[in-house]
Amino acid sequence: MKDYMTVQEAANKWDISIRRVQVLCSQGRIPGAIKYASVWAIPKTSEKPADRRIVTGKYKKLKK
């Protein structure tokens, strides 16, 4: 598995938390990420996905 990195290595490389990397993997936002039992294997060539979380800090309710 020389072509893959762990969640810990990805978190250090991208300067984000381990939990955030796990969430990105489970959402399918990291192409090529594979789950073996309870461990994620992330391709070393993967780049950090864009952050789609709310930037303004305000939740917008949609009018019905």
C-alpha positions as CSV (number, residue, x, y, z in Angstrom):
1,M,0.0,0.0,0.0
2,K,2.7,2.4,-0.9
3,D,0.4,4.5,-3.0
4,Y,-2.0,5.2,-0.1
5,M,-1.9,7.2,3.1
6,T,-3.8,6.9,6.3
7,V,-6.4,9.4,7.7
8,Q,-3.7,10.6,10.1
9,E,-1.2,11.3,7.3
10,A,-3.9,13.1,5.2
11,A,-5.0,15.2,8.2
12,N,-1.4,16.3,8.8
13,K,-0.8,17.0,5.1
14,W,-4.0,19.1,4.6
15,D,-3.8,20.7,8.1
16,I,-7.3,19.6,9.1
17,S,-8.6,17.2,11.8
18,I,-8.7,13.5,11.6
19,R,-12.4,13.5,12.1
20,R,-12.9,15.9,9.1
21,V,-10.9,13.6,6.9
22,Q,-13.1,10.7,8.0
23,V,-16.2,12.6,7.1
24,L,-14.9,13.6,3.7
25,C,-14.1,10.0,3.0
26,S,-17.5,8.8,4.1
27,Q,-19.2,11.5,2.0
28,G,-17.3,10.3,-1.1
29,R,-15.5,13.7,-1.5
30,I,-12.0,12.1,-1.7
31,P,-11.8,10.3,-5.0
32,G,-10.2,6.8,-4.8
33,A,-10.5,6.6,-1.0
34,I,-11.1,2.9,0.0
35,K,-12.3,1.6,3.4
36,Y,-10.7,-1.6,4.7
37,A,-12.7,-2.8,7.7
38,S,-12.6,0.4,9.8
39,V,-9.6,2.0,8.2
40,W,-9.6,4.4,5.3
41,A,-6.9,4.3,2.6
42,I,-6.5,7.5,0.7
43,P,-4.4,7.8,-2.5
44,K,-1.3,9.9,-1.9
45,T,-2.0,11.9,-5.0
46,S,-5.4,13.1,-3.7
47,E,-5.8,16.8,-3.1
48,K,-7.7,18.4,-0.3
49,P,-11.4,18.8,-1.3
50,A,-12.9,22.3,-1.3
51,D,-14.6,23.2,2.0
52,R,-18.4,23.4,1.3
53,R,-19.4,24.2,4.9
54,I,-21.2,27.4,5.7
55,V,-18.7,30.3,5.6
56,T,-20.9,33.1,6.9
57,G,-21.7,31.4,10.1
58,K,-25.4,31.9,9.4
59,Y,-27.9,29.2,8.4
60,K,-30.3,30.3,5.7
61,K,-33.8,29.1,5.8
62,L,-35.5,28.5,2.5
63,K,-38.9,30.0,2.1
64,K,-41.6,27.6,1.1
